[in-house]
Structures are given as structure tokens and as C-alpha cells.
């Protein structure tokens, strides 16, 4: 019964349009190669004054960061070594209005993602 209620709630939340303003955090969710993540998410992301600000809370090795627009086109991609840097700042000023997905692929196969709109 709990699974059904949780699934219905998740579907409801995904069907409600979300508008993100400056200084709004991007909700990052994760999935391990073996299933849903149960550990703390090692990254935070915010939209702030035309910038996508990404901070890695812990070192997780090399991370592939991608941003995909609503036409499924990659508008940003970079590999980041979190042992060297914990902060990435991406300008969004040249991107068109629309919905985007922020994707992190960690070395261990963990996939993290979050949605945002400009």
C-alpha cells in the first residue's frame, strides 16, 4: 500500500509544472547501478543570476556533468575531477527559455539528475 501511495505522489509531483527562480536549489535525485540511492547525495546545484552553481560536498572522483534541453540536445558537458575542484559555475545566459535536465555520472556508475527551467 505504501508503494502505491508513494508512486501516486511521485506521479502527481512530476505532473505539476515547476518554476525555478534565482537562488532556488535544484532537487538532485540519484540511482545506483543496483537501484535507488540510500546515501546522501554528494552534490548540490543552484540557479543564481544566470549561473548554474554546482558544489560537490564530498570527493567522488571524476564526474561527467551534462545539461540536456527539452529537445534532448546536450547544451553543456564537462568532466570534473572532484579531488581537484569542488565547485563548478556554468553560465546559462545564452541558453533559451525551457526545461533542462542536469545529469551527473559518477565513476562507480551512480547517476544523479535534477530538473530545472529557465
N, C-alpha and C positions, 0 to 999 in steps of 0.2 A: 504494500500500500504506500509506504514511504517513497519507493522508487517512482510510482505513478504520479504522486503529488509533486515530487521534485522535477520530474520530466515535464509535467504540465506547467509548472512555474518557470522552468527554463525556456520553454516554447513561448510563453507569454512575454518574458523579458526580451527575447530575441525579436519578437514581432512589434515591440514598441519602439518607434523611432527615437534615437538618442541624439541630442545636440550637445556638442562639446564646446565650451568656451575656453578662453585663455585661462591658464592656471588650473585646468581640470586634469586630474590624473586619468591615464588610460588603464582600464582594467586589464591586467595581464593574467591569462589562464594558461595552464600547462598540461602537457601529456607526455608521459614517459613512453618508451617503446613498448613497455609491458602494460600500460593502462594509465588512468588518471593520476596526476601528481598529488602526493600527500605531504611533500616537504614544502618549506617556504619558497616562494617564487624569488629567485636571486636578482631580479631586475625591476626597476620602476621606470615609468615613462610619463611625460607631461607635455602638453602643448602650452607654449608660453611665447607670446609676441612674435608669431611667425616662425617659431623654432620648435622642433621636436627634441625634447631633452630626455636622454636615456642615461640612467645611472645603474651600474652593476653593484649590488650590495655585497656580493662575495665574488672571489675569483673562480671562474668556471672554465678557464682555458679559452680557446678560440671559439668565437661565436659568429655565425653568419647572420647578419641583420638585413632584412629586406622589408620594403614597403611596397604593397601592391594596391593599385587603384581599383575602382569598381568595374573597370573594363578588363581586369585581370592582367594588367601591364605593370611590370616592375618599374617603379619610379625612383627607387633608391636601393642600393645593395652595397654592403661593405662587410669585410671580415675584420673582427676586432679581437685583439688578444687582451683579455681581461686581466691577465697577470701584469700587463704594462699600463693599461688605462682602464679607469672605471667609469668614465664619462664620455658620452658622445652627444654632439649637438648638430642637428640636421636642419637646414633651412627649408621651410615649406612655402616660402613666399612665391615661388614660381609655379607651384602646383595649383591646379584648378580646383574649384569647389567640388566636393563629392565625398564619398565614403572610401576609407582606406583600411587596410589590414597591416599591422606591424607584426612581423614574424621573426622569431629568434630560433635558430637551430644550433643547439649545443653539441659539443664533440661526442657526448655519450648517447646521442640520438634523441634527447629530450627536445620537444617542440613547444615553444611558448608563443602565444599570439594575443593580440588585442586589437580592437576596432576603434576607429575614431573618424570624425568628419571635419572637413574644413569648409 
